């Protein structure tokens, strides 16, 4: 094991170092707590063996700092002291110490205690490896579903990718959501519309106000369809419930169950809000500076007020970010004569067709529209915000 020994007594430090090196451990030895704390922050150790009484930073405070540090691995802590009363031992354990030895040190006993720590560290490493394998399988499964959405329809896949990112952003902002739920929030956003796969294009490409009665029923079925798909994978069952309920509304007028804000899982509320915002921006083509009035209409009605506030904050940040850039993305159908390209345009094959700083006349715009119809380029280009630039 990689062991850090801390003791201000040089004789004890030398004795422990030589003994443990003979036991095939990698040893780092320092004579004060401050130096030990600095090393712990710089590189990983399996175990720290520290004296209690030291000048400046003592062993108790060192152990407390290690336990309170945001480390992604466990350090086994052994405290050594001449203080052996019950109160002293309890104080050490409360500081996060795993084991406690009293002076004079019996080296055989120390070795036995280290072997106990080694078993615990080995178990922790195996558990971590298993967790990483589970996490890898989880993300591979989510990636598979995301790819399925992309293959089925690129616009639907793009919508789900953006909603996944926005869900993660909302989760990080919400005070009631802890870090352990971030991955679930993002995953639910990424696959929230998996139930759309196999439905007619009109169901996911139209505005809800344009639905026929049959299309409306099909649309309202997609949360449950998606949930049924995801429930087939055990690790995705928690995500399946979020997907099923992401169209429930704060006022209880959503679907499929008609439950209200107090009953809707918080992550499902975030997914619904993220999907709504993305639809406003990319399906309904609402301008960013007009977004606030659309979002305010949903406050306390479709979404919880605090979630609307978070969306408003995100929208302001996007506006400020776009103001800081010198160009903007424009749909080719909305190009106007006199606009100037800010970036080169390439065919999907990689072939160059138009350079940055080219002014757009009607002929050039018609040419780009033809390329879009042929699906040879994407339907958006970048132009300078100042369209008079030459």
matplotlib code that plots the C-alpha trace (Angstrom):
import matplotlib.pyplot as plt

x = [0.0, 0.9, 1.3, 1.9, 3.5, 3.3, 5.2, 7.3, 9.5, 12.3, 13.2, 9.6, 9.3, 12.5, 11.5, 8.1, 9.4, 12.0, 9.7, 6.9, 9.2, 10.3, 6.6, 6.7, 4.7, 5.5, 6.3, 6.3, 7.4, 7.0, 7.5, 4.5, 0.8, 0.8, 3.2, 1.2, -2.0, -0.2, 0.9, -2.6, -4.0, -1.3, -1.3, -3.3, -2.5, -4.2, -3.4, -2.3, -0.6, -0.3, 0.8, -1.8, 0.3, 2.2, 2.9, 0.8, -1.5, -2.0, -3.2, -6.8, -7.1, -5.3, -7.7, -10.7, -9.4, -8.9, -12.4, -13.9, -11.9, -13.7, -11.6, -12.8, -11.1, -11.0, -8.0, -7.7, -6.6, -4.7, -4.0, -1.2, -1.1, 0.1, -3.4, -5.4, -8.4, -11.9, -12.5, -9.3, -10.3, -13.8, -12.4, -10.2, -13.0, -15.3, -12.6, -13.0, -10.2, -10.6, -8.2, -6.4, -3.1, -1.4, 2.3, 4.6, 3.9, 3.9, 5.0, 3.3, 0.0, 0.6, 1.1, -2.1, -4.1, -2.6, -3.7, -7.2, -7.0, -5.6, -8.7, -11.0, -9.1, -9.2, -12.9, -13.4, -11.4, -13.4, -16.7, -15.5, -14.5, -17.9, -19.6, -17.6, -18.6, -22.3, -21.9, -20.2, -23.0, -25.6, -24.1, -23.7, -27.4, -28.4, -26.1, -27.7, -31.2, -29.9, -28.5, -31.8, -33.5, -30.9, -31.3, -35.1, -35.2, -32.2, -34.4, -36.0, -32.6, -31.2, -34.1, -33.5, -29.7, -30.4, -33.0, -30.6, -28.0, -30.6, -32.0, -28.5, -28.1, -31.5, -30.6, -27.4, -29.2, -32.1, -31.4, -33.3, -31.4, -28.1, -25.2, -26.2, -29.2, -27.5, -26.8, -30.5, -31.7, -29.5, -30.4, -34.1, -33.8, -31.8, -34.5, -37.6, -39.1, -38.1, -41.8, -42.0, -40.1, -42.4, -45.1, -45.9, -43.6, -46.5, -46.8, -43.4, -42.9, -46.2, -47.3, -49.8, -52.4, -52.1, -52.8, -55.8, -57.7, -55.9, -52.5, -53.3, -54.1, -50.9, -48.9, -50.4, -49.4, -45.7, -44.7, -46.2, -44.8, -41.4, -41.7, -42.6, -39.5, -37.2, -38.7, -37.3, -33.8, -33.6, -31.1, -33.4, -36.5, -36.0, -35.6, -38.7, -40.9, -39.5, -40.2, -43.7, -44.5, -42.7, -45.9, -47.7, -48.4, -48.0, -51.8, -52.8, -54.0, -51.2, -51.1, -51.1, -52.2, -53.4, -51.3, -50.4, -47.1, -46.9, -47.1, -44.9, -41.3, -39.0, -36.8, -39.9, -40.8, -37.4, -37.6, -41.0, -39.7, -36.5, -38.5, -41.0, -38.2, -36.4, -39.7, -40.3, -36.8, -36.3, -39.8, -41.9, -38.9, -39.5, -36.8, -34.7, -35.8, -39.5, -39.0, -39.7, -43.3, -44.0, -42.3, -44.2, -47.5, -46.6, -45.7, -47.7, -49.8, -47.8, -44.6, -43.5, -42.6, -39.0, -38.4, -39.7, -37.3, -34.4, -35.4, -35.6, -32.1, -30.8, -32.4, -30.8, -27.4, -27.9, -28.8, -25.7, -23.6, -24.9, -24.4, -20.7, -20.2, -19.9, -22.2, -25.4, -27.0, -29.8, -32.0, -31.4, -35.1, -34.7, -31.6, -32.0, -30.1, -27.2, -26.3, -22.7, -21.4, -19.2, -18.1, -17.3, -20.0, -19.2, -21.2, -21.8, -19.2, -16.7, -16.4, -16.1, -18.9, -18.9, -16.4, -16.7, -17.1, -19.2, -22.1, -25.4, -27.5, -30.7, -28.9, -26.6, -29.5, -31.4, -28.4, -28.1, -31.9, -31.4, -28.5, -30.9, -33.6, -31.0, -30.0, -26.4, -25.9, -27.5, -30.4, -28.5, -25.6, -23.7, -23.8, -22.4, -24.7, -24.0, -25.5, -24.0, -20.5, -18.6]
y = [0.0, 3.6, 4.9, 8.4, 8.5, 11.7, 12.1, 15.0, 12.6, 11.7, 8.4, 7.1, 8.3, 6.5, 3.3, 3.1, 3.9, 1.2, -1.4, -0.8, -0.7, -4.2, -5.2, -4.1, -0.9, 2.4, 4.9, 8.7, 10.1, 13.7, 15.4, 17.8, 17.8, 20.8, 19.1, 15.9, 17.8, 19.4, 16.0, 14.5, 17.2, 16.6, 12.8, 9.7, 7.7, 4.5, 5.1, 7.8, 6.9, 10.0, 11.0, 13.0, 15.6, 17.7, 21.5, 23.6, 21.1, 18.1, 14.6, 15.1, 18.2, 16.5, 13.6, 16.0, 17.8, 14.5, 13.3, 16.6, 16.8, 16.0, 13.1, 10.4, 7.6, 6.5, 7.0, 4.7, 6.7, 5.3, 7.7, 7.1, 8.7, 8.3, 9.5, 6.3, 7.3, 6.4, 10.1, 10.4, 7.4, 8.7, 12.1, 10.4, 8.3, 11.4, 13.0, 10.3, 8.0, 4.3, 2.9, 4.0, 2.9, 3.9, 4.4, 2.7, 1.2, -2.6, -3.2, -6.5, -5.0, -2.1, -4.5, -6.4, -3.1, -2.2, -5.5, -4.8, -1.4, -3.1, -5.4, -2.4, -0.4, -3.4, -3.8, -0.1, -0.4, -3.4, -1.6, 1.4, -0.7, -2.4, 1.0, 2.3, -0.7, -0.2, 3.5, 2.6, 0.2, 2.9, 5.5, 3.0, 2.2, 5.8, 6.4, 3.6, 5.1, 8.5, 7.1, 5.4, 8.8, 10.3, 7.5, 7.7, 11.5, 13.9, 16.9, 14.8, 13.5, 17.0, 18.1, 15.3, 16.1, 19.7, 18.9, 16.5, 19.3, 21.8, 19.3, 18.9, 22.7, 23.0, 20.2, 22.0, 25.2, 23.7, 23.8, 20.6, 18.4, 16.9, 15.9, 12.2, 13.0, 15.0, 11.9, 10.8, 14.3, 14.4, 10.8, 11.5, 14.5, 12.6, 9.9, 11.7, 11.4, 7.8, 7.0, 9.1, 6.4, 4.7, 7.4, 9.5, 12.4, 14.8, 13.9, 15.2, 17.9, 19.8, 22.4, 20.9, 23.4, 21.9, 18.3, 16.3, 14.5, 11.2, 12.9, 14.4, 11.0, 9.5, 12.4, 12.0, 8.3, 8.9, 9.4, 6.0, 4.4, 5.6, 4.5, 1.0, 0.8, 2.0, -0.3, -3.3, -2.2, -2.6, 0.2, 2.6, 2.0, 5.2, 7.2, 5.5, 7.0, 10.5, 10.0, 8.8, 11.9, 14.7, 16.1, 16.4, 20.0, 22.0, 22.7, 19.1, 19.4, 17.5, 13.8, 10.9, 10.9, 14.4, 14.8, 18.2, 19.8, 18.2, 14.8, 15.2, 14.1, 17.1, 15.7, 15.1, 18.7, 19.8, 17.5, 19.0, 22.5, 21.9, 20.3, 23.2, 25.8, 23.9, 23.7, 27.4, 28.2, 25.6, 24.4, 27.6, 29.8, 32.2, 34.9, 34.9, 38.5, 37.4, 34.2, 35.8, 36.6, 33.0, 31.6, 33.9, 32.6, 29.1, 30.3, 28.5, 27.0, 24.6, 24.8, 25.7, 29.3, 28.5, 26.4, 29.3, 31.6, 29.3, 29.1, 32.9, 33.1, 30.6, 32.6, 35.8, 34.1, 32.8, 36.4, 37.8, 35.1, 35.8, 39.5, 38.8, 37.0, 38.8, 36.5, 34.6, 31.5, 32.1, 29.6, 29.7, 30.3, 33.6, 34.9, 38.4, 40.2, 42.2, 39.8, 38.8, 35.2, 35.1, 31.5, 29.2, 26.9, 23.3, 20.5, 17.6, 15.8, 18.3, 20.2, 24.0, 26.1, 29.6, 31.6, 33.8, 37.5, 36.8, 39.2, 37.4, 38.5, 36.8, 34.5, 33.2, 32.8, 30.8, 28.6, 27.8, 27.0, 24.5, 22.9, 22.5, 20.9, 18.4, 17.8, 18.7, 21.2, 22.0, 24.4, 27.1, 29.4, 32.0, 35.7, 38.8, 40.6, 43.8, 42.9, 46.1, 44.8, 44.6]
z = [0.0, -0.4, 3.2, 4.6, 8.0, 10.1, 13.3, 14.7, 16.6, 14.2, 15.9, 15.8, 12.2, 11.1, 13.0, 11.4, 8.0, 8.0, 9.5, 7.0, 4.0, 4.9, 4.7, 1.0, 1.5, -0.3, 2.4, 2.5, 5.8, 7.0, 10.4, 10.6, 9.9, 7.5, 5.2, 5.4, 4.5, 1.5, 0.2, 0.6, -1.7, -4.3, -4.7, -3.5, -0.4, 0.7, 4.4, 6.7, 10.1, 12.2, 15.6, 17.6, 19.4, 16.9, 16.7, 14.4, 12.7, 15.0, 14.1, 15.0, 12.8, 10.0, 10.1, 10.1, 7.1, 5.2, 6.0, 5.0, 1.7, -1.6, -2.5, -5.0, -3.0, 0.6, 2.9, 5.9, 9.0, 12.0, 14.9, 17.3, 20.7, 24.3, 25.3, 26.0, 28.0, 26.7, 26.1, 24.0, 21.9, 21.3, 20.3, 17.7, 16.3, 16.1, 14.0, 11.4, 12.5, 11.5, 14.1, 17.2, 18.7, 21.9, 22.6, 23.0, 19.6, 19.2, 15.7, 15.3, 16.5, 14.0, 11.2, 12.1, 12.1, 8.7, 7.3, 8.5, 6.7, 3.6, 3.5, 3.8, 1.1, -1.2, -0.8, -1.4, -4.6, -5.8, -5.1, -6.9, -9.9, -9.9, -9.7, -12.6, -14.6, -13.8, -14.7, -18.0, -18.9, -17.9, -20.1, -23.0, -22.7, -22.7, -25.7, -27.5, -27.0, -28.0, -31.2, -32.0, -31.7, -34.1, -36.6, -36.4, -36.9, -36.7, -35.5, -32.8, -31.8, -31.7, -29.5, -27.0, -26.9, -26.1, -23.5, -21.8, -21.5, -20.3, -17.7, -16.3, -16.2, -14.4, -11.9, -11.0, -10.3, -8.3, -4.5, -3.8, -6.2, -5.0, -7.2, -7.1, -9.2, -12.0, -14.2, -13.8, -14.8, -17.9, -18.9, -18.6, -20.8, -23.4, -23.8, -22.8, -26.3, -27.0, -27.1, -30.3, -32.2, -34.6, -34.5, -37.7, -38.4, -38.0, -34.3, -33.4, -36.0, -35.7, -33.1, -30.7, -32.0, -35.5, -34.4, -35.7, -33.0, -34.0, -33.9, -30.5, -29.1, -30.5, -29.1, -25.6, -25.7, -26.1, -22.4, -21.5, -24.7, -23.8, -20.2, -21.3, -23.5, -20.7, -18.1, -19.9, -18.7, -14.9, -14.5, -16.4, -14.4, -12.3, -15.6, -17.0, -14.3, -15.0, -18.8, -18.1, -16.1, -18.0, -19.5, -16.1, -15.2, -12.0, -12.0, -12.5, -16.1, -17.8, -18.9, -18.6, -14.9, -14.3, -11.1, -9.7, -8.7, -5.3, -6.8, -9.9, -9.3, -9.4, -12.2, -14.3, -13.8, -15.0, -18.1, -19.0, -18.6, -20.6, -23.4, -23.5, -23.6, -26.4, -28.4, -28.0, -29.3, -32.1, -33.1, -32.6, -33.5, -30.7, -30.5, -27.3, -26.4, -26.7, -24.6, -21.2, -22.0, -23.2, -20.1, -17.7, -19.0, -17.6, -14.1, -11.5, -14.3, -16.4, -14.3, -10.7, -10.3, -9.3, -12.4, -14.6, -12.8, -13.6, -17.3, -17.4, -15.9, -18.5, -21.3, -20.1, -20.0, -23.6, -24.7, -23.1, -24.6, -28.1, -27.6, -26.9, -30.2, -33.5, -35.5, -35.3, -36.7, -39.2, -41.0, -44.7, -45.4, -43.3, -45.1, -46.5, -49.3, -47.8, -45.0, -44.9, -44.1, -41.0, -41.6, -44.5, -45.8, -46.8, -48.3, -46.0, -48.1, -46.9, -50.2, -49.9, -51.5, -50.1, -48.0, -45.0, -45.7, -48.8, -49.1, -49.8, -52.8, -53.9, -56.3, -53.6, -51.2, -53.8, -54.4, -50.7, -50.6, -53.4, -51.5, -48.5, -50.6, -51.9, -48.2, -49.2, -46.4, -43.0, -42.9, -40.9, -41.7, -39.7, -40.6, -39.1, -36.7, -38.5, -41.9, -43.5, -42.9, -46.2]

ax = plt.figure().add_subplot(projection="3d")
ax.plot(x, y, z, "-o")
ax.set_aspect("equal")
plt.show()
